[in-house]
Amino acid sequence: MTSRKPLVVVTRKLPDPIETRMMELFDVRLNLDDHAFSSAEMIEALQQADVLVPTVTDRLDSRVLSQAGPQLKLIANYGAGVDHIDLASARQRGITVTNTPGVLTEDTADMTMALMLAVPRRLIEGEKLLQAGNWKGWSPTGMLGRRIWGKRLGIIGMGRIGQAVARRAKAFGLSIHYHNRHRVSSEVEEELEATYWESLDQMLARMDIISVNCPHTPATYHLLSARRLKLMQKHAFIINTSRGEVIDENALIRMLEAGQLAGAGLDVFENEPAVNPKLLSLPGVVALPHMGSATLEGRIDMGEKVLINIKTFADGHNPPDRVLEDWS
């Protein structure tokens, strides 16, 4: 990049402290009303910006990236997941991609644990019962849920978030099991008292709760297919705070409707922001609007990573959070 301040286009509204610092450091165009960019607005941004700061709501596929101007050299993603960016196309055009790993680990793990409690203990159903004025008082058989202490938790994806979930779940008395592309170190397994399953199918068939914590990649699209979901036990629960595309949502709905699964806690959906209305009507489902990482502290931490990545790149150095094509 030249010695002039790079033109940075930000596609969504960011926390005020981050936007203020951006304006100090760069020539920046902000999205103050937080609207989702139209196709025309995105193309204009790609043709003018030196640096684009997108979020998960922006789809930067090969068709869109092919219209980028030659001056665009950095996509500093505001978020950890980059499944919305065609990394191969970016690389072919000489565009570096960065993300914000690590800073959302604890927030997402907290939300995963919250859903792991909310679904078996029927917290949302109980709250709705009170709100509707239908609670008649305590009863020995009223609002019976399921205990999680002593149950088997199967974690799909034992990266930062998966391990953070395991630490929390262990404290709640769950037995920790996991499936991952690569087995984690013996030190981590010992700390978490975690059992590794090379076969995802075998793990699914034996768990009481499944937590999805792997990224969405071509290899994990519908990883939990209709066939695999049918391997799960009838009393099992499934929790997803990763990406909706990892689960075949239609197959999940059919199994929940048929009583072949006990319930689901979902913070992500296959066709966001559209949510299948059937999911919202099922009593055993807790559905949240993709808020697993939604803490003020986390959003500011994300922004600070974006700032560091842009400043480092603008100064002619490799940014610390560069994403490789095989990021998953």
JONOR-V464750 format. One line per field, one symbol per residue. phi: phi as a letter, one per 20 degrees, with the letter a starting at -180 (. if undefined). psi: psi as a letter, one per 20 degrees, with the letter a starting at -180 (. if undefined). burial: + if it has 16 or more other ideal C-beta (glycine too) atoms within 10 Angstrom, else -. Layout:
phi = ???
psi = ???
burial = ???
This chain:
phi = .fffffedddecfdggffffffffececdedfelefffgfffffffedfecddecfededefffffefffffcbdefeqefcfedfffffffemdedcccfnfdgffffgfgffffefffelfffffffffemdfdofbgdelfdcfegneedddeodegfgfffffffffeneeecbcbgcffffffgfgelddedfefgffgfceecddecefecgfdflgefgffffffffeedcccdebfffdffffffgfffemecfrbdcdccfcgefcgffffeefedddceldgdecgffffgffffggfffffffendfffdfeefdgf
psi = qrirpqopppirprqghghghghhhroqornhjkqpprgghgggghihqhppnraiipomahgghijqriioiponpnrgpkijpnhgggghjkpqpramqhijghghhghghghhghghjlghggghgghikjpjrqqhjplpbpqhpirppoponlbggghhgggghghjjqppqqpqhqprqhgggggilpppohohghghijqhpppokqrorhhjpkgnrgghhihqqhjqqppojephihpnhghggghghikiqhrqopiqqhlqjppphhhiiphjpopqmljhjmqggghggghhggggggggghjjrpqhkpprhlh.
burial = -----+++++++-++--++-++---+-++++-----+----+--++--++++++++-+-+---++--+---++++++++++++++++-++----+++++++-++++++++++++++-++++++++-------------------+--+--++++++++++++++++-+++---+++++++---+----+--+-+--+--+--++--+++++++++++--+-+++---++-+++--++++++++++++++-++++++----++++++++++----++--+--+-+++++-+-++-+--+++++++++++++++++----+-+-+---++
